[in-house]
């Protein structure tokens, strides 16, 4: 069995769109769509997301992988000003859904991912999911996370 990769003590250099990964600020997730006002992610700014126990969550749309009673989840919003490809980088294997906001809570459109991958070695980015997005407001649903913390970044790709 191969031994795990030894990572340097200094953070690895990341591509420009992921550079904010190592300068995260704390942001508590909302438990439902009525409490989203304080859970807005700025594009290109990393967060240390605080998640909630799954039994407390009221998702806008049922996640494909909602998680069990001992997992964690949360809701965040983000605004897209310019059409293009956007990447959601996560520090775990949590499940995410990106939903284009509708006129009423729960009637948005779930976006289809265009690519999946792993982050650069030794970066702490475990999972990356890409989406093609038009201008508008989006809901990011996080589910099935094993911990109540989740490093997270939404970035526009070049």
C-alpha positions as CSV (number, residue, x, y, z in Angstrom):
1,X,0.0,0.0,0.0
2,X,1.5,3.4,-1.0
3,X,2.2,5.8,1.8
4,X,0.2,9.1,1.9
5,X,1.7,12.1,0.2
6,X,3.7,14.4,2.5
7,X,2.5,18.0,2.2
8,X,4.7,21.0,2.8
9,X,4.0,23.1,5.9
10,X,3.4,26.2,3.9
11,X,0.2,26.5,1.9
12,X,0.5,25.3,-1.7
13,X,0.2,27.9,-4.5
14,X,-3.3,27.9,-5.9
15,X,-4.5,29.2,-9.3
16,X,-5.7,32.8,-9.1
17,X,-9.5,31.9,-9.0
18,X,-8.9,29.7,-5.9
19,X,-6.3,32.0,-4.2
20,X,-8.8,33.1,-1.5
21,X,-9.1,29.6,-0.2
22,X,-6.5,30.2,2.4
23,X,-8.0,33.5,3.7
24,X,-11.5,32.3,4.8
25,X,-13.9,34.1,7.0
26,X,-16.6,32.5,9.1
27,X,-20.1,32.4,7.9
28,X,-23.0,30.5,9.5
29,X,-25.4,28.8,7.1
30,X,-29.1,29.4,7.1
31,X,-31.4,26.6,8.3
32,X,-34.2,27.5,5.9
33,X,-34.9,30.0,3.1
34,X,-36.5,32.5,5.5
35,X,-33.2,33.0,7.3
36,X,-30.9,33.5,4.3
37,X,-30.2,37.2,4.8
38,X,-27.0,36.7,6.8
39,X,-25.7,33.7,4.7
40,X,-24.5,35.4,1.5
41,X,-21.2,34.2,-0.1
42,X,-19.2,36.7,-2.1
43,X,-17.8,35.3,-5.3
44,X,-14.1,34.7,-5.0
45,X,-14.1,35.0,-1.2
46,X,-13.4,31.8,0.9
47,X,-15.6,31.0,3.9
48,X,-15.3,28.7,6.9
49,X,-18.9,27.6,6.7
50,X,-20.7,26.8,9.9
51,X,-23.3,24.1,9.2
52,X,-26.4,22.9,11.1
53,X,-27.5,19.4,12.2
54,X,-29.5,17.8,9.3
55,X,-32.7,17.3,11.4
56,X,-32.8,21.2,11.8
57,X,-32.6,21.8,8.0
58,X,-35.5,22.9,5.8
59,X,-34.1,22.7,2.3
60,X,-35.7,24.7,-0.6
61,X,-35.6,21.5,-2.6
62,X,-34.9,18.0,-1.3
63,X,-31.2,17.3,-1.8
64,X,-30.3,14.2,-3.9
65,X,-28.2,13.1,-0.9
66,X,-29.8,14.7,2.2
67,X,-27.6,13.0,4.8
68,X,-28.5,11.2,7.9
69,X,-29.5,12.3,11.4
70,X,-25.9,12.8,12.5
71,X,-24.8,14.8,9.4
72,X,-24.7,18.5,8.8
73,X,-26.0,20.9,6.1
74,X,-26.8,24.5,5.4
75,X,-28.1,27.1,2.9
76,X,-26.1,30.0,1.4
77,X,-26.9,32.4,-1.4
78,X,-24.6,34.0,-3.9
79,X,-25.1,36.5,-6.7
80,X,-23.8,36.1,-10.2
81,X,-23.2,39.4,-12.1
82,X,-21.7,38.0,-15.3
83,X,-22.5,34.8,-17.2
84,X,-19.8,32.2,-17.2
85,X,-18.4,29.1,-15.6
86,X,-18.3,29.0,-11.8
87,X,-16.6,26.5,-9.5
88,X,-17.7,25.5,-6.0
89,X,-14.7,24.3,-4.0
90,X,-15.3,22.3,-0.8
91,X,-13.0,21.0,1.9
92,X,-15.0,17.7,2.2
93,X,-17.0,15.3,0.2
94,X,-20.3,17.0,1.1
95,X,-23.2,17.0,-1.4
96,X,-24.1,20.3,-3.0
97,X,-27.0,21.6,-5.1
98,X,-27.0,24.9,-6.9
99,X,-30.4,26.3,-7.5
100,X,-31.3,29.4,-9.5
101,X,-33.7,31.4,-7.3
102,X,-37.3,31.4,-8.4
103,X,-40.1,33.9,-7.6
104,X,-41.0,31.9,-4.5
105,X,-38.9,29.8,-2.1
106,X,-38.8,26.2,-3.4
107,X,-39.7,26.9,-7.0
108,X,-36.1,27.5,-8.3
109,X,-34.3,25.5,-11.0
110,X,-31.7,23.0,-10.0
111,X,-28.6,23.6,-12.1
112,X,-26.7,20.7,-13.7
113,X,-23.0,20.5,-13.0
114,X,-20.6,20.6,-16.0
115,X,-17.5,19.1,-14.3
116,X,-16.4,17.4,-11.1
117,X,-12.9,17.1,-9.7
118,X,-10.5,17.1,-6.8
119,X,-8.5,20.2,-5.7
120,X,-4.8,20.5,-6.1
121,X,-2.7,18.1,-3.9
122,X,-2.1,19.5,-0.4
123,X,-4.5,22.4,-0.8
124,X,-7.2,21.2,1.5
125,X,-9.7,21.4,-1.4
126,X,-11.3,17.9,-1.4
127,X,-14.0,18.4,-4.1
128,X,-14.7,20.9,-6.9
129,X,-17.9,21.1,-8.9
130,X,-18.4,23.4,-11.9
131,X,-21.6,25.1,-13.2
132,X,-22.5,27.3,-16.1
133,X,-24.5,30.2,-14.6
134,X,-26.3,33.2,-16.0
135,X,-26.7,36.5,-14.0
136,X,-29.0,36.1,-11.0
137,X,-29.3,34.9,-7.4
138,X,-28.5,31.3,-6.6
139,X,-29.0,29.1,-3.6
140,X,-26.2,26.8,-2.5
141,X,-27.6,23.8,-0.6
142,X,-25.0,21.8,1.4
143,X,-26.0,18.4,2.7
144,X,-24.5,15.1,4.0
145,X,-21.4,16.7,5.6
146,X,-19.7,14.7,8.3
147,X,-18.7,17.8,10.3
148,X,-20.4,21.1,11.4
149,X,-17.6,23.1,9.6
150,X,-16.9,23.3,5.9
151,X,-14.3,25.3,4.0
152,X,-16.0,26.6,0.9
153,X,-15.3,28.9,-2.0
154,X,-17.4,29.9,-5.0
155,X,-15.2,31.3,-7.8
156,X,-15.7,32.5,-11.4
157,X,-13.4,30.6,-13.8
158,X,-11.3,32.4,-16.3
